[in-house]
C-alpha cells in the first residue's frame, strides 16, 4: 500500500477531483487577494525602514547610470527591482540640499534621495515597495503551483495560507529591501535542482544555473546553493540504490562534475547580465590605496593567502598589478563577496536576551528567534507534522531507512534545504533579524502542509486532521491581530510584541517603521515642538514636523530643558552611546510606549 512518502502526485479527471482541486485557482486567488490587502496596508502605514532608502538609491543609480559603487555589499538585482517603478517619477540623482538635509548636497546621503527629491518621500517609498509586493505575491503563486504538483490541492492551499498569513513574510514582503527576493531565489534554486535530479539532463542543469545566478545577484546568502546541490546529489545516489525500480539515469562522479560545470556556466551568464555586463579590474581606481593583500587580509577565509603574499613580495606585487589592471567579468560581484564574507565572520553589534555583543555570534540566536517570532499555529503544525510523519510514514525497524530513501523527490526538496540553511545560519555572527532565515519558512510551510494534508495517503487519524485545520485558523487569527504592524510581531507564548524588547530589537522590532506613528502621537499631545529624540531611522524629524533635540545626559537636564524624551528601542538597547549617556533611561520605567518601538520619558513634572 502506497503512503504519504512514496505515493505519486494524484492524477484525476475534473469530474473525479475533490472540491479543492476543482476550485483551486479561485481559492488560491482569494488567499493571494487577502495577502495583497495586508501587504498594501502595511506598505502605506509603515514609515521607511533603515535600509530602504539605501537600496532604492543604489538601484535607481544603477538603472540610470549603469555604474556600481566600488564597495557594494549587496548585489544589485533586488535593488533594481525596487527601483524600476521609480523611473517614471523623474527623480534627481543628486537631490538639492534642504533644511532637512543639513549634511549638504552630497549625493551619498541615503535619506536625501528619499526626502529631498522632486517627488514626496511617500510616493517614492510606495512605488518602490509596490514592486516587492508583486514579487511576494508571485512567490506565493509559485509555492501553490509547485506544492499542488507534488502533494495535491489541499496541501498547496494549506501551504499558501501559511505563506499568505505569516507575519514575518508580511513584514518583509512589503519592504523595498532584499530579504524576500533572497528567499524567493533560494526556493527557486532548490526546486530547479530538484527538477534536474528528476531528469539528469544538462538542459535542466543549465536552467538551474540561471536561476542560481539570479539568486546570487540578489543576495550572497545564495552561495550556499552549490554546496546544497552537491548534498542533494549524493542523497539522490542513495535513493537510486534503495529504489525498487531502475532509475531514469545513474549518478556518477563524472556526471556530477559535468552537471556542476553546466550549473556554473548558467550562474555566470545570469550574474554577468545582472551586473550590466560589467567588466573591469578587481581593484578599481577608487580603491587605489588598497593593496590586494589588504583586501584579502580583511577576510579570515583568505587570510592565509594574504599572509603568504606579505611574506613573498615577489608574488604579491604581480598579483597586485594584476588586480588593478586585468579586466574580469563582474568585478563588483567578487569584490562584494570578499566584503560580505568578512562581515559574516567578524560579526555585527547585537542585542539578544538582555545582552549586548559587538560581534554577535550566539549559535542559538536563530533557534530562539524561530520559536518566539513564528506564529503559534505554525509551531503547533510543525509538531503535528512530525507526529503524522512518525505515525504514518515510518515503519518500525530497519525498514524505516529504506522507506525514507524511497520517498519521492519532493520530500527531499522541502526537507534538506531548510535544514542545511538553518544549520549554516547558526554559525553566522550577523544576528540582527529573523529576515536572515526567511528562506527557511516556505519549506516549513510546504512540509507541514504535505505531512497533514497531502493527497494519496493512508488514513490519518481524524484528530490530527482537525487539529491541523484548527492550527491553520489560529495562524490566520494571530496574523489578523498583528495587522498592520508586522515587523514587531512576536507570538502569544512569548508574550506578544509588547514583550519583544526582552528578547531582541533591530529589524525584529524597531527598524524605523514607526516614525509616522510617533508624529501622530506627538501631534495629539501637542508636543512636536520640543522633543529630545533618538531614532533608529533615516527619516529627518523636521520633515515630519518634529523639532528634535539631542537626548540629555540626565533626567534633571531633560526637566530643565522642558522637553519630552523619546528614544527608539534599538538605539536604547543596541546602539547606546559608549559614554553611558542613556543609562538614566535604562534605570527608569517609560511613561508611555509609542507603537512598538519608542519609549517615552516625560520627566517635566517628575519629582
C-alpha positions as CSV (number, residue, x, y, z in Angstrom):
1,X,0.0,0.0,0.0
2,X,1.4,3.4,-1.0
3,X,1.7,6.1,1.6
4,X,2.4,9.7,2.2
5,X,6.1,9.3,1.3
6,X,6.1,7.2,-1.8
7,X,2.7,7.9,-3.3
8,X,2.8,9.7,-6.6
9,X,1.0,13.0,-7.1
10,X,-2.7,12.5,-7.8
11,X,-3.9,12.3,-11.4
12,X,-7.7,12.7,-11.6
13,X,-10.2,13.9,-14.1
14,X,-12.2,17.1,-13.5
15,X,-15.3,15.1,-12.6
16,X,-13.3,12.9,-10.1
17,X,-11.4,15.8,-8.5
18,X,-12.5,16.9,-5.0
19,X,-13.8,20.3,-4.3
20,X,-10.5,21.9,-3.6
21,X,-9.0,20.6,-6.8
22,X,-11.8,21.9,-8.9
23,X,-11.8,25.3,-7.2
24,X,-8.1,25.5,-6.7
25,X,-7.5,28.6,-8.7
26,X,-10.3,30.5,-7.1
27,X,-9.2,29.6,-3.6
28,X,-5.6,30.5,-4.3
29,X,-6.6,33.8,-5.8
30,X,-8.7,34.5,-2.7
31,X,-5.7,33.9,-0.4
32,X,-3.4,36.0,-2.5
33,X,-6.0,38.7,-2.6
34,X,-6.2,38.8,1.2
35,X,-2.4,38.9,1.3
36,X,-2.3,41.8,-1.2
37,X,-4.6,43.8,1.1
38,X,-2.4,43.1,4.1
39,X,0.8,43.9,2.3
40,X,-0.6,47.1,0.8
41,X,-1.9,48.3,4.2
42,X,1.5,47.7,5.8
43,X,3.3,49.4,2.9
44,X,1.2,52.5,3.3
45,X,1.2,52.8,7.0
46,X,4.8,51.9,7.9
47,X,7.5,54.6,7.7
48,X,10.7,53.9,5.7
49,X,12.9,51.3,7.5
50,X,16.6,51.9,8.0
51,X,17.8,50.1,4.8
52,X,15.1,51.0,2.3
53,X,16.5,54.4,1.2
54,X,19.9,52.8,0.7
55,X,18.5,50.1,-1.6
56,X,16.3,52.4,-3.5
57,X,19.1,54.9,-4.1
58,X,21.6,52.3,-5.3
59,X,19.0,50.5,-7.5
60,X,18.0,53.8,-9.1
61,X,21.5,54.9,-9.7
62,X,22.4,51.6,-11.4
63,X,19.4,51.9,-13.7
64,X,20.2,55.5,-14.7
65,X,24.0,55.3,-15.0
66,X,24.9,51.6,-15.2
67,X,27.6,52.3,-12.5
68,X,28.1,50.4,-9.3
69,X,29.9,51.8,-6.2
70,X,33.4,50.5,-5.6
71,X,32.2,48.7,-2.4
72,X,28.9,47.0,-2.7
73,X,27.9,44.5,0.0
74,X,24.6,43.8,-1.7
75,X,24.2,42.6,-5.3
76,X,22.1,44.9,-7.4
77,X,19.2,42.8,-8.7
78,X,16.8,43.2,-5.8
79,X,17.6,46.9,-5.6
80,X,16.9,47.3,-9.3
81,X,13.5,45.5,-8.9
82,X,12.5,48.0,-6.3
83,X,13.8,51.0,-8.3
84,X,12.1,50.1,-11.6
85,X,8.8,51.8,-10.6
86,X,10.8,55.0,-9.8
87,X,11.9,55.6,-13.4
88,X,8.7,57.4,-14.5
89,X,8.8,59.7,-11.5
90,X,11.6,61.9,-12.9
91,X,13.7,61.8,-9.7
92,X,17.1,63.6,-9.4
93,X,20.2,61.5,-8.9
94,X,21.7,64.3,-6.8
95,X,18.9,66.0,-4.7
96,X,19.5,69.5,-3.7
97,X,20.3,70.3,-0.1
98,X,17.4,71.4,2.1
99,X,16.9,72.4,5.7
100,X,16.0,68.8,6.3
101,X,19.4,67.6,5.0
102,X,22.0,69.5,6.9
103,X,24.8,67.4,5.6
104,X,24.8,69.4,2.3
105,X,24.3,68.4,-1.3
106,X,26.3,65.2,-1.1
107,X,24.6,62.5,-3.2
108,X,25.8,59.8,-0.8
109,X,23.3,60.5,1.9
110,X,20.5,57.9,1.5
111,X,17.9,60.0,3.2
112,X,18.5,62.9,0.8
113,X,17.4,60.7,-2.1
114,X,14.1,59.9,-0.4
115,X,13.4,63.2,1.4
116,X,15.0,65.9,-0.8
117,X,13.8,64.9,-4.2
118,X,11.3,66.2,-6.7
119,X,8.6,63.8,-5.5
120,X,7.3,63.3,-2.0
121,X,9.1,60.6,0.0
122,X,5.7,58.8,0.5
123,X,5.3,58.5,-3.3
124,X,8.9,57.2,-3.8
125,X,8.5,54.7,-1.0
126,X,5.1,53.3,-2.1
127,X,6.4,53.0,-5.7
128,X,9.5,51.1,-4.6
129,X,7.5,48.9,-2.2
130,X,4.9,48.0,-4.8
131,X,7.5,46.1,-6.8
132,X,8.3,43.9,-3.8
133,X,4.6,43.4,-3.0
134,X,4.1,42.0,-6.5
135,X,7.2,39.8,-6.1
136,X,5.9,38.4,-2.8
137,X,2.5,37.6,-4.4
138,X,4.3,35.9,-7.3
139,X,6.3,33.9,-4.7
140,X,3.1,32.7,-3.1
141,X,1.8,31.7,-6.6
142,X,4.9,29.6,-7.2
143,X,4.6,27.9,-3.8
144,X,1.0,27.0,-4.5
145,X,1.8,25.7,-8.1
146,X,4.8,23.6,-7.0
147,X,3.1,22.1,-3.9
148,X,0.0,21.2,-5.9
149,X,2.1,19.4,-8.5
150,X,3.8,17.3,-5.8
151,X,1.3,17.0,-3.0
152,X,-2.1,17.9,-4.2
153,X,-4.5,20.8,-4.0
154,X,-5.3,20.6,-0.3
155,X,-1.6,20.7,0.7
156,X,-1.0,23.5,-1.7
157,X,-3.8,25.7,-0.3
158,X,-2.6,25.0,3.2
159,X,0.9,26.0,2.4
160,X,-0.3,29.1,0.6
161,X,-2.5,30.0,3.6
162,X,0.6,29.8,5.9
163,X,2.6,31.9,3.5
164,X,-0.1,34.5,3.0
165,X,-0.8,35.0,6.7
166,X,2.7,34.6,8.2
167,X,3.5,37.9,9.9
168,X,7.2,37.5,9.1
169,X,6.5,37.1,5.4
170,X,4.1,40.0,5.5
171,X,6.6,42.1,7.5
172,X,9.4,41.8,4.8
173,X,7.2,41.2,1.8
174,X,6.1,44.8,1.6
175,X,9.5,46.5,2.1
176,X,11.9,47.7,-0.6
177,X,14.7,45.5,0.7
178,X,16.5,42.3,-0.4
179,X,15.2,39.7,2.0
180,X,12.0,38.5,0.4
181,X,13.7,38.4,-3.0
182,X,16.6,36.4,-1.5
183,X,14.1,33.8,0.0
184,X,12.4,33.6,-3.4
185,X,15.7,33.0,-5.2
186,X,16.8,30.3,-2.7
187,X,13.5,28.5,-3.1
188,X,13.6,28.7,-6.9
189,X,17.1,27.4,-7.0
190,X,16.2,24.4,-4.8
191,X,13.1,23.4,-6.9
192,X,15.1,23.9,-10.1
193,X,17.8,21.5,-8.8
194,X,15.1,19.1,-7.8
195,X,13.8,19.2,-11.4
196,X,17.3,18.4,-12.6
197,X,17.6,15.4,-10.3
198,X,14.3,14.1,-11.7
199,X,15.7,14.2,-15.3
200,X,19.5,14.3,-15.1
201,X,19.9,16.2,-18.4
202,X,22.2,19.1,-19.0
203,X,19.4,21.4,-20.1
204,X,17.8,21.2,-16.7
205,X,21.3,21.8,-15.1
206,X,21.7,25.0,-17.2
207,X,18.3,26.3,-16.3
208,X,19.1,25.6,-12.6
209,X,22.3,27.5,-13.1
210,X,20.5,30.5,-14.5
211,X,18.1,30.5,-11.5
212,X,21.0,30.1,-9.1
213,X,22.8,33.0,-10.7
214,X,19.8,35.3,-10.3
215,X,19.6,34.2,-6.7
216,X,23.3,35.2,-6.3
217,X,22.5,38.6,-8.0
218,X,20.0,39.2,-5.2
219,X,22.0,38.2,-2.1
220,X,25.2,36.5,-1.3
221,X,23.5,34.0,1.0
222,X,22.7,32.1,-2.2
223,X,26.4,31.0,-2.2
224,X,25.2,28.0,-0.1
225,X,23.2,26.7,-3.0
226,X,26.0,24.9,-4.9
227,X,27.0,23.1,-1.7
228,X,23.4,22.2,-1.1
229,X,23.2,20.8,-4.7
230,X,26.1,18.5,-4.0
231,X,24.5,17.2,-0.8
232,X,21.2,16.6,-2.6
233,X,23.0,14.8,-5.5
234,X,24.7,12.5,-3.0
235,X,21.4,11.7,-1.3
236,X,19.9,11.0,-4.7
237,X,22.5,8.4,-5.2
238,X,21.4,6.6,-2.0
239,X,17.9,6.9,-3.3
240,X,18.9,5.1,-6.6
241,X,20.5,2.3,-4.6
242,X,17.4,1.8,-2.5
243,X,14.9,2.2,-5.4
244,X,12.7,-0.7,-6.3
245,X,12.7,0.2,-10.0
246,X,15.7,1.1,-12.3
247,X,16.3,4.9,-12.2
248,X,16.0,7.0,-15.3
249,X,19.6,7.9,-15.1
250,X,22.6,6.9,-12.9
251,X,24.7,9.2,-10.7
252,X,28.5,9.2,-11.1
253,X,31.4,11.4,-10.3
254,X,31.7,12.3,-14.0
255,X,28.1,13.2,-14.3
256,X,28.2,15.3,-11.1
257,X,31.3,17.2,-12.4
258,X,29.7,17.8,-15.8
259,X,26.4,18.9,-14.2
260,X,28.1,21.3,-11.8
261,X,30.2,22.8,-14.7
262,X,26.9,23.5,-16.6
263,X,25.3,25.0,-13.5
264,X,28.4,27.2,-13.0
265,X,28.1,28.3,-16.7
266,X,24.4,29.2,-16.1
267,X,25.3,31.1,-12.9
268,X,28.0,33.1,-14.8
269,X,25.6,34.1,-17.5
270,X,22.9,35.3,-15.0
271,X,25.3,37.1,-12.8
272,X,27.1,38.8,-15.7
273,X,23.8,40.1,-17.2
274,X,22.5,41.2,-13.7
275,X,25.6,43.3,-13.2
276,X,25.0,45.0,-16.5
277,X,27.9,43.2,-18.3
278,X,30.3,45.0,-16.0
279,X,34.0,44.4,-16.9
280,X,36.9,45.8,-15.1
281,X,39.8,45.2,-12.7
282,X,39.1,43.7,-9.3
283,X,40.6,46.8,-7.7
284,X,39.2,49.9,-9.4
285,X,40.9,53.4,-9.3
286,X,38.6,54.4,-6.4
287,X,40.4,51.8,-4.3
288,X,43.9,52.8,-5.5
289,X,45.3,53.0,-2.0
290,X,44.1,49.4,-1.0
291,X,46.7,46.7,-1.7
292,X,45.4,43.4,-2.9
293,X,46.8,41.7,0.2
294,X,45.0,44.1,2.5
295,X,41.7,43.2,0.8
296,X,42.4,39.6,1.4
297,X,43.6,40.2,4.9
298,X,40.2,41.5,5.9
299,X,38.6,38.1,5.5
300,X,39.7,35.1,7.6
301,X,39.0,32.8,4.7
302,X,41.6,34.5,2.6
303,X,43.9,35.5,5.4
304,X,46.4,32.6,4.8
305,X,46.8,33.8,1.2
306,X,47.3,37.4,2.3
307,X,50.0,36.4,4.8
308,X,51.8,34.4,2.1
309,X,51.8,37.4,-0.2
310,X,53.1,39.6,2.6
311,X,56.0,37.2,3.2
312,X,56.8,36.8,-0.5
313,X,56.8,40.2,-2.1
314,X,57.8,38.7,-5.4
315,X,54.4,37.1,-5.6
316,X,52.4,39.9,-4.0
317,X,53.5,42.7,-6.4
318,X,52.5,40.9,-9.7
319,X,49.1,39.9,-8.2
320,X,48.5,43.4,-7.0
321,X,49.3,44.8,-10.5
322,X,47.0,42.1,-12.0
323,X,44.2,43.0,-9.6
324,X,44.5,46.7,-10.7
325,X,45.0,46.2,-14.5
326,X,43.5,42.9,-15.6
327,X,39.8,43.2,-16.5
328,X,37.5,40.5,-15.3
329,X,33.7,40.0,-15.7
330,X,31.5,41.4,-12.9
331,X,34.4,42.5,-10.6
332,X,31.9,44.1,-8.2
333,X,30.4,40.7,-7.5
334,X,33.7,39.2,-6.4
335,X,34.8,42.3,-4.5
336,X,31.4,42.4,-2.7
337,X,31.8,38.7,-1.9
338,X,35.0,39.4,-0.1
339,X,33.4,42.1,1.9
340,X,30.3,40.3,2.8
341,X,32.2,37.2,4.0
342,X,34.3,39.4,6.1
343,X,31.1,40.8,7.7
344,X,29.8,37.3,8.1
345,X,32.8,36.2,10.1
346,X,33.6,39.4,12.0
347,X,30.1,39.8,13.3
348,X,27.6,42.7,14.0
349,X,26.5,44.5,17.1
350,X,23.6,42.6,18.5
351,X,21.2,42.8,21.5
352,X,19.9,39.4,22.5
353,X,18.2,38.3,25.7
354,X,19.4,41.3,27.6
355,X,23.0,41.0,26.5
356,X,24.8,43.4,24.1
357,X,27.6,42.0,21.9
358,X,29.7,43.9,19.4
359,X,30.3,40.7,17.4
360,X,27.2,38.7,17.9
361,X,27.6,35.0,17.3
362,X,25.2,33.2,19.5
363,X,24.6,29.8,17.9
364,X,21.2,29.6,19.5
365,X,20.1,33.1,18.2
366,X,18.1,31.9,15.2
367,X,16.6,28.8,17.0
368,X,15.3,31.1,19.8
369,X,14.1,33.6,17.2
370,X,12.2,31.0,15.3
371,X,10.5,29.9,18.5
372,X,9.4,33.4,19.5
373,X,8.6,35.1,16.2
374,X,6.9,32.2,14.3
375,X,3.1,32.1,14.6
376,X,1.8,29.9,17.4
377,X,-0.3,27.9,14.9
378,X,2.8,27.2,12.8
379,X,4.8,25.8,15.7
380,X,1.8,23.5,16.6
381,X,1.5,22.5,13.0
382,X,5.2,21.6,12.9
383,X,4.7,19.3,16.0
384,X,1.6,17.8,14.4
385,X,3.5,17.2,11.1
386,X,6.3,15.4,12.9
387,X,3.7,13.3,14.8
388,X,2.0,12.4,11.5
389,X,5.3,11.5,9.8
390,X,6.1,9.1,12.6
391,X,2.6,7.8,12.8
392,X,2.2,7.0,9.1
393,X,5.4,7.3,7.1
394,X,7.9,5.4,9.2
395,X,7.6,1.7,10.0
396,X,9.5,0.1,12.9
397,X,13.0,-1.3,12.5
398,X,15.4,-1.2,9.6
399,X,12.6,-0.7,7.0
400,X,12.4,2.9,8.1
401,X,15.7,3.8,6.3
402,X,14.6,2.2,3.0
403,X,11.2,3.8,3.3
404,X,12.8,7.3,3.7
405,X,15.2,6.7,0.8
406,X,12.3,5.6,-1.5
407,X,10.4,8.8,-0.8
408,X,9.5,11.0,-3.7
409,X,11.9,13.8,-4.7
410,X,9.5,16.4,-3.5
411,X,10.0,15.3,0.1
412,X,13.8,15.7,-0.1
413,X,13.4,19.1,-1.8
414,X,11.4,20.5,1.1
415,X,13.3,18.8,3.9
416,X,17.1,19.1,3.1
417,X,17.4,22.7,2.0
418,X,15.9,24.3,5.2
419,X,17.9,22.1,7.4
420,X,21.1,22.9,5.7
421,X,20.4,26.7,5.6
422,X,19.3,26.8,9.2
423,X,22.4,24.9,10.3
424,X,24.7,27.3,8.4
425,X,22.7,30.3,9.9
426,X,23.6,29.1,13.4
427,X,27.3,29.7,12.5
428,X,26.6,33.3,11.4
429,X,27.8,36.2,13.5
430,X,25.3,38.6,11.9
431,X,22.5,38.2,14.4
432,X,20.2,41.1,13.6
433,X,16.9,39.7,12.4
434,X,14.5,36.9,11.6
435,X,14.7,38.2,8.0
436,X,18.0,36.4,7.6
437,X,16.3,33.0,7.9
438,X,13.3,33.8,5.8
439,X,14.4,31.3,3.2
440,X,13.6,28.5,5.7
441,X,9.9,29.4,6.1
442,X,8.5,28.5,2.7
443,X,9.9,25.0,3.0
444,X,8.4,24.7,6.5
445,X,5.0,25.8,5.2
446,X,5.1,23.1,2.4
447,X,6.4,20.4,4.7
448,X,3.8,20.7,7.4
449,X,1.0,21.1,4.7
450,X,2.2,18.0,2.9
451,X,2.5,16.0,6.1
452,X,-1.0,16.7,7.2
453,X,-3.0,17.4,4.0
454,X,-1.2,15.6,1.1
455,X,-3.3,13.6,-1.3
456,X,-2.9,9.8,-1.6
457,X,-2.1,9.0,1.9
458,X,-3.2,6.2,4.3
459,X,-5.9,7.1,6.8
460,X,-4.7,9.9,9.0
461,X,-6.2,10.0,12.5
462,X,-9.1,12.4,12.4
463,X,-7.9,14.3,15.4
464,X,-4.6,15.1,13.6
465,X,-6.5,16.4,10.5
466,X,-8.9,18.6,12.5
467,X,-6.1,19.8,14.8
468,X,-4.3,20.8,11.6
469,X,-7.3,22.8,10.4
470,X,-7.6,24.5,13.8
471,X,-3.9,25.5,13.7
472,X,-4.4,27.0,10.2
473,X,-7.2,29.1,11.7
474,X,-5.0,30.1,14.6
475,X,-2.3,31.3,12.2
476,X,-4.9,33.5,10.4
477,X,-6.3,34.9,13.7
478,X,-2.8,35.7,15.1
479,X,-1.9,37.3,11.9
480,X,-5.0,39.4,11.7
481,X,-4.3,40.6,15.3
482,X,-0.9,41.8,14.2
483,X,-2.2,43.9,11.2
484,X,-0.6,46.3,10.1
485,X,2.4,46.2,12.4
486,X,4.0,43.0,11.3
487,X,7.7,43.9,11.8
488,X,7.4,43.8,15.7
489,X,5.4,40.5,15.7
490,X,6.1,38.1,18.5
491,X,3.8,35.1,19.1
492,X,1.5,34.8,22.0
493,X,3.5,32.3,24.1
494,X,6.5,34.7,24.0
495,X,4.3,37.5,25.5
496,X,3.5,39.3,22.2
497,X,5.1,42.3,20.7
498,X,4.8,44.3,23.9
499,X,7.4,42.0,25.4
500,X,9.6,41.7,22.4
501,X,12.2,44.1,23.8
502,X,13.1,41.5,26.4
503,X,14.5,39.3,23.6
504,X,15.7,41.2,20.6
505,X,15.5,44.6,18.8
506,X,16.8,45.8,15.4
507,X,14.8,44.6,12.4
508,X,12.9,42.2,14.7
509,X,11.2,45.0,16.5
510,X,12.4,48.5,15.7
511,X,13.7,49.2,12.2
512,X,12.5,52.8,12.0
513,X,9.0,51.8,10.8
514,X,7.1,53.8,13.5
515,X,8.2,57.4,12.7
516,X,4.8,58.4,11.3
517,X,3.1,56.8,14.3
518,X,5.4,58.9,16.5
519,X,4.4,62.0,14.6
520,X,0.7,61.3,15.2
521,X,1.3,60.7,18.9
522,X,3.2,64.0,19.3
523,X,0.6,65.9,17.4
524,X,-2.1,64.6,19.7
525,X,-0.1,65.6,22.7
526,X,0.9,69.0,21.2
527,X,4.5,68.1,21.9
528,X,6.1,68.0,18.5
529,X,7.7,71.4,19.0
530,X,10.1,70.3,21.8
531,X,11.3,66.7,21.7
532,X,14.6,65.2,22.8
533,X,14.8,62.4,20.3
534,X,17.0,59.5,19.3
535,X,15.7,57.3,16.5
536,X,16.7,54.2,14.5
537,X,15.6,55.8,11.3
538,X,16.8,57.7,8.2
539,X,13.8,60.0,8.3
540,X,14.7,63.6,9.1
541,X,12.4,64.6,12.0
542,X,11.9,68.0,10.6
543,X,10.2,66.5,7.5
544,X,7.6,65.1,9.9
545,X,7.1,68.4,11.7
546,X,9.1,67.3,14.7
547,X,11.5,69.8,16.3
548,X,14.1,67.4,17.7
549,X,17.0,67.9,20.1
550,X,19.7,65.5,21.4
551,X,18.9,63.3,24.3
552,X,20.0,64.9,27.6
553,X,22.5,63.1,29.8
554,X,20.2,63.1,32.8
555,X,16.6,63.4,33.8
556,X,17.4,66.6,35.6
557,X,18.8,68.1,32.4
558,X,15.8,67.0,30.4
559,X,13.5,68.6,33.1
560,X,15.5,71.8,32.8
561,X,15.1,71.8,29.0
562,X,11.4,71.1,29.3
563,X,11.5,68.5,26.5
564,X,9.7,65.3,26.1
565,X,12.3,62.5,25.9
566,X,11.6,59.9,23.1
567,X,14.1,57.1,22.3
568,X,13.8,54.1,20.0
569,X,14.4,50.7,21.5
570,X,17.2,49.8,19.0
571,X,19.1,52.9,20.0
572,X,18.4,52.4,23.7
573,X,19.4,48.7,23.9
574,X,21.6,48.0,20.8
575,X,23.3,51.3,19.9
576,X,23.5,53.4,23.1
577,X,26.3,56.0,23.4
578,X,29.5,54.5,24.8
579,X,29.8,57.2,27.5
580,X,26.7,55.8,29.2
581,X,24.6,58.9,28.4
582,X,21.4,56.8,28.1
583,X,21.9,54.8,31.3
584,X,19.5,57.1,33.2
585,X,16.6,55.9,31.0
586,X,17.5,52.2,31.5
587,X,17.0,52.8,35.2
588,X,13.5,54.2,34.8
589,X,10.2,52.8,33.6
590,X,9.0,54.6,30.5
591,X,6.0,56.9,30.9
592,X,4.4,55.5,27.7
593,X,5.3,53.4,24.6
594,X,4.5,54.7,21.1
595,X,3.5,51.9,18.8
596,X,6.1,49.2,19.4
597,X,9.5,50.8,19.1
598,X,9.6,54.1,21.1
599,X,9.9,54.7,24.8
600,X,8.6,58.0,26.1
601,X,10.0,59.6,29.2
602,X,8.0,62.6,30.4
603,X,10.2,64.0,33.2
604,X,8.9,67.5,33.0
605,X,6.7,67.1,36.1
606,X,8.6,64.2,37.6
607,X,9.7,64.8,41.2
